[in-house]
Amino acid sequence: MDQMKIAIRPDIGASARIVQYNRLRYANILINRPLLILVEHGTKILRSGEEEWVVPAGGCIALAQGETFDVVNAADGERAYEARWIAFEPDTVAAFAGKPGKGQPFPRAFPVLSMHKGFRGAFADCARAIGDPDSTPAEIVRHRIDELLLWLDLSGARFAMPRPALFSERVRDLISSDPQGDWTSARICTSTGVSEATLRRRLAAEKWSFQTLLIDVRMSVAMQLLQSTELSVLRIADAVGYESQSRFAARFRARFGFAPSAIRGHIRPDPGVSASSSPLTRTDCPSP
């Protein structure tokens, strides 16, 4: 298995592998970057309203930015659920969306039903390039991403031209850039150039309060780290701004309905793994 980490290339994209030992349901997961998920073992089920998509092992699904899903990751027998995701920066998708092609923009999700082996190879090459900053220049990573987007286009779909970010999405990105930070409404106001009254009004218009958004971002980051790194629960709690592991666990359970340890099942992380093995400077998307 690849080293467990979240690989991020700033302004280009991100990639990680998900490993999960129990069947779990994650409610209301926001996709804040265009996303491809390749299921390697087990089954992924996504629901949005009355629609449902079932992705078996070997299948791939594209998820549109800004959409919200209920997600089930189901292991297969004794073997863990495993998948790999690649997230794309909106500017990269916008550049590709402006080119002519065969694919049609999809509203929420598009299952790649008959993957050509070339698509799987392009996916693996792109993930490796994102995760290898020492020997893969940014220009090559962009080329790999365009190749993968072209395979998706030839399969009949493409990501839509990204829309302008909602105000709550801008705030979400700020918090995601430093989930451990001391985030206050005053700090957000300084970063966004609005008054506290305007901050409350604009978030409320998008059905958020500052505190609920802050908790949601931190718990989403924690979920990614639990799925895709070997950091201990204690270190993950600290990475998202909680000195108390018990308070973190309570917040996590309130958000997702199960304890942080449920994601890893009987597997226990290596306490000697250093925090540097998992970049925490930015989380480009939830990893459902």
N, C-alpha and C positions, 0 to 999 in steps of 0.2 A: 504494500500500500504506500502511496505517496506520503511524504511528510505532511502532517496535519497542520495546515495554516491557511490563512486568507491572504491571497496574493493580490496586490493592488498596484496598478500602474497609473499614477495620477493623470487625469485628463484623457485617459484612454479606456481603461476598463478594469475589471476585477474578476477573479476566479477562485473557487474553493471546492473541496469535496465535502459532502455531507455524509456522516456516518451516524446511524441511529439504531438502537437495539430493541426498542419497543414500538408498537403501533400507537401513534399519537396523532391527535387532531389539533391543529393550530387555527384559531378563529381570527378572522379579519386581518389577514396579512396584506399589507400594502406593498405593491411592487413599485419602488421609486426609481428604478432604472430599467430600460428594456433588458429582457432576460431570456437566456436559453438554459434549459435544464435537461441533462441527459441522465436517465435512470440506468444504473448499472446492475443493481440487485434490488429485488422487492418491487413494490408498486406505489405510485404516487396517484392520489385522487385530488382533484381540485373542483371546487364548487363556487359558482357565482350566480346568485339568484336561482333561477330554475335550471341553469346549465350545469353540466358535469363533464369532466374530462378524466379519463382513466389512462394512465401512462404505465405500461408494463416494463419490465426489465428489457433494456435495449431500445426503448422508445425515447423520444425527445419532444419537448414542448416549448414553444415560444410564448412569453407572457408580455403583454403590453404595459408600458409605463403608466402609472397612475391608477391601475386596477387593483381591486381588493378581492381576495379569495379566502375561503376556508380550505385548509390543506390537510390531507391525511398522508403520512408516510408510513407504509406498512412493510415490516421485515418479512422475509420469506423463510419460514421454518426457523432453523437454528442460526441462519446467516443474517447479518445486519442488513438494514436498508442502506444502500449506498447510491449516491448520485453526485454529479458534478455540475456546477453552474458557471456560466459566464455572463457577466453584466457589462453592458455597453454604455459609454457616456453619451448623453443626448446629442452632443455636437457631431459625434461620429455617425450616429444613426441619421441625423439630419442631412449630412453630406451624402450618404448613400441613398437616402430617400429622394434626393433631387436628381438621381440618375435614372435613365430609362431602364425598364426591365419587365419581366413577365409576371412577377408576384404582385398580389393585391394586398393593400393594408388590411389587417384584421382588427376587430374591435377590442377583444379581450385576450383570447388565447388561440394558438394554432398548433395542433399536434402534427409533428412530422411523421406521417404514418409509415412511409416506406423509405427508410434512410439508406441511401447509397453508401457503400463503404468509403467513398471519397468524402462524404459529409462527416462520417465518424473520424476519419483521419484529419480533416480540417479542424474539427472540434478539439481533438487531442493536441494538434500542433499549436492552436491558438491558446489553449490553457497552459501549455508548457512555456510558450513565449511570454505570456503575462507573468508567469511565476519565475522567470529567469532573467532578472534585470541586469545581471552582471555580464551576460554574454549575448543577450538579444536586444539590439537597439530599438528605441521607440518606433522608428520608421518600419522595422520588420514586424513589430507587434501590430501596428496599424494595417499593414498588408495582410497579416493573418486574420485580423478581424474582418476586413473587407472580403476576404476569400470566404469566410464563414457566412457573412451576410449574403454573398452571391449564391452560395449553396441553398440558403433558405429561400432566396428569390426564385431559384430554379425549381424549388419544390412547390411553388405557388403562392408564397406569402412574403411579405416584408413588413418591418415595423413602420408604423405611420410616422409622418413628420411630427416631431415632438411639439407639444403645445407649450405656451409660456407656463412657468412654474406657478402654482398657487402660492399664496402667502404662507400657508401652513407648511408647504413643502420646502420653502426657503428656510423657514425656522427649523424644520426637521434636518435639513442638510447642515445647518450651523451646529446643531447639537451633535449630530453624527460625527462631525469633524473632531470633536473632543468630548466623548461621552462621559469622561471622568471629571470634566471641568465643573467649576462652581457656577452653574447656569442660574441666572435670576432673570426676572422679567426686565429689569433695568439693563442688564447686559445685552439682552436680545434687542431692546429698544435702541441701544447705542449702535449695535451691529446693523440694524435694518433702517435706522434713521426715522423711526416713528415714535410717537408719544406712547405712554403706557395705556392711555384711554383708547388710542387707535389700535394698539396691539391687541387689547382685549376684544375690541369690536371686530377686527378683521379675523381673528381666530374663531370667535363665536359664530361669525357668518359661515365659516367652514366646519362648524360643529366640533370645535376644540376649545379647551382652555389651555393656558400655558402649562399648568401643572400636569394635566392628563397627557398632553403631548410630550412633555419631558419624560414622564414615566414610560410612555409607549416606545419612544425612541430608545431609551436605555434598555428596556426589556427586549426589544428587537435585536439590538446589538448583542446582548447577552445570549440570546437564542443562537445567533450566528456563531459566536465563540464556542458555545457548548457543542454545536453540531460539527464544527470544522477545525477545532484546535484541541490540544491536549492540556490546556491550562486548567488548573484546579478550579472548583466552584468558588473558593475563597478569592483566588486571583481574578476571576471573572467579575465577581462582585466589586472588587476594588477598581477594576478597569472601567466599570460603568458608574462609579461614583458612590459606592456603598461601603462604608467602613464595617458595618455589621452584616455578617453573612446571613444571619437569621432574618433580618429585615429585608435583605435582598431576596431571599427565598420566598418570603411572604408576598412581596411585590410580584415576583415571577409567577407564583401560583395564582395570584389574583388576576393576572393578565392572561395566562394560558390555561389554567385549570389543572396543572400538575407541577410537581416539584422539579427544580433544575436537574436533579440527579436522574429523573425518569428518561431523559434523552439518551443517556449513556448506559442505562440498564446496569448490568453486573460489571461493566468495564470501569476500572478506576484509572484516572490520569496519573501520569508519572509526576510526582511532586518536584522532580528536578528539572522539568522543562522550563526554560526561561521565557519571560514575557516577550522577548525579542523574536521568538519563533512565530509570532502572530502579530502582524502590523495592526495597530489600533488607531492609526491616525485618521482613517476614514473608512466608513462602511458604506459601500455603494448601493447595496440593496439587501433586503432581507433574503435569507436563504431558506425558502420554504421546503 
